[in-house]
Amino acid sequence: MLLRHPVLRAAAVSGCTMAAGDVLCQAIRARRAGRDIRIDWRQTARFGTVGLTLHGPFFFHGFRWLDTRFGASVNLRMAVVKACAGNFTIFPLYLGSFFLYMGLLEGLRPGQAVQKLRQAFVPTYTAGWGFWLPANLINFVFVPPTGRVLFANAAGLIWNAILSLENSTKGRVVVQPAAGRDAQRGGSGAKR
């Protein structure tokens, strides 16, 4: 069924890749802190949900738009143009949607989700440029067309670990204390 429905296939792959990237991030953070690895499966499920319902469909259509608008990346110049166009158009739209959606999935109120977006967008967008521009150039220029999806998925796994870190650090939102307790929401390790 997934072979006949490319949007569903993109959604399934993105859901798995985003969940795996989150698990990778949690494992690395635990090891660096000298702790046992204990995965927050709710957080991982949120990442998988975003991949399934937002990332996959969004980038399926976004990349089709780039292909329609700019054509095939037949040389380095066209690869640079296409990668920059994606980073200026579809990437910021996705990133804004990601932080708002993730905030709501984390139980933040809409105003708090906007605060999360304001805190995390610029540093994450900057990191995204540093990561995706070279990754896309390598993919468009050096990887044969039959290997591009595999390369993009491998790069996506790494990026999703970075995105999980950005979400749980720069995207952390302090929620007004309830009944004398301090509470934070908006990322891994948040007090509930």
N, C-alpha and C positions, 0 to 999 in steps of 0.2 A: 504494500500500500504506500509506504513512504517513497518508493521509487517513482510512483506515478504522481505524487503530490510534492513538488519541490519545496513549497512553503512549509509543509508539515515536516519534511526532512530537515530543513534548515532550523525549524523550531526544536526538533528532537536533539539534533547535534548541539545546538546552542545551550539547551537546557542541561545536557550532560557535561559539556565543556565548562559552563559557568559553575556548576556544582563541584566539579573536580578541581577547578581553580580555587574555589573557596576552601575546600578540604586541604589543598596544598598550602594555602596561606596559613590556615590554622595550625597545621603541623609544623611549618617552619617557625612560626611565632612561638609555639610551645617549646620547641627544641632550643631556640635562641634564649628563651627565658629559663632554661634548665628544668622545665616541667614535663610531666608525662603528657602525651598527646591525648586530649579528650575533645572530640569533635562536637561542636554545637550543631546538631542535626537540623534544628529549626532554622538556624542561619543558613545552612547549606540548602535547605529546602527553599528558602526565599530566593537565593541565587539561582537555583534551578528553575523556579517559577518565572523569574525575570527573563532568563534565557529562553524558556519555552514560549512565553506569551509576548515578550517585547523584543529582545535582541534578535532572535532568529528571523521572525517575519520582517522586522524593521530593516535589517541589513540585507535580507534577500531582495527587498524592493529597492533599497538604497543603492546596492551594487548594480542592479539592473538599470536604474536611472543613470548612474555613472557610465555604464557601458553604452547606453543609448546616446547620452550627451557627448561623450568623448571618444567612443570607439575603442578598438583594441589597443593595448599598450605594445605597439610594434617596435618602439625604440625607447631609449632612456629619457628623452625629452617628454614623450607622451606619458611615460610611467610617472615622471615627476609631476606633470600637470594633473594627471588623474589622482594621484595620491594626495596632492595638495588640495584639489577640489573636494575630495572626500573629507579631508581633515577640516576644511572650512565650512562645509555644509552639513553632511549627514552625521559626522562625529559629534559636534556640539549639540545637535538636536537630540541624539541618542543619550548623551551624557546627562543632559538636563532631565530628560525623561527618566533615566535610570535613578538618579538621586531622589526625585520626587516619588516615584513608584516604590523604591526600596524603603523610603521613609514611611510611607503609608503601610507597607507590609510589616514594618517593624513596630507598628502601633502608634506612630507619631500623628498628631493632629495636622491638618493641612498647613497651618502657619509654621509649625515646627519642621515639616518636610521642606518648606521653602527655605527655612533657616539652614537646614542640612545642605541644600543645593548651594546656597550662597557661600557656606564655609568650604565646601569640598570641590566646587566646580573648577575654579581657576587652577589650583595645584594639580588636579587630576587631568584637566585638559592639557596643561603644559607637559605633564608626564606622558600623556597619550601621544602628543606630537613627537616627543623624543623616542617613543617606542614604535608607533605605527608607521611613521614616515619611512624610517630605514627598513622596517619589516616588509612594508608593501613594495618598496623599491626592489628589495631582494626578490620578493615573490614575483613581481611583474617582469623583472629583467632576467633573472637567472634560473628560475624554477620553470620547468616545462609545464604547459597547461594541464597535463594529466596529474601533476603533483601539487598544484596550487592549493587545492582544498586541504590536503593533508598538511602542507606547510602553514596555511592560515589557521588550521585547528591547533597545531602545535604552538604557534605564536599566541593564539587566543588563550590557551591554557595558562601560559605565563602571564599574559595581560590580565586575565581574570583573577589570578592570585594578587597582582598589583592592585586591581580594582577593589578586591575584598579588603586589602590593607587600607587603602584610601578611605573606603566606606567606614571602616571601624575606627579610624583615627581622626582624620580631618572631617569626616561626616558625623561625628558624635555630637549629639544635641543634648544639652542639659534641660531636663524637664522640671517644672516647678515642683518642689517637694510636696508630697501628699502625706498627711498625718504625721508630720515631723520626720519623715524619712527622706534622705536624698535619693534622687533617681536620675539615671541617665538612660537614654535610649538612642538607638541609631548606630549600632555596630556591635561587633563581637565583644564579649566581656562586659557588656552594658548591664548595669544593675537594673533589675525589674521590680 
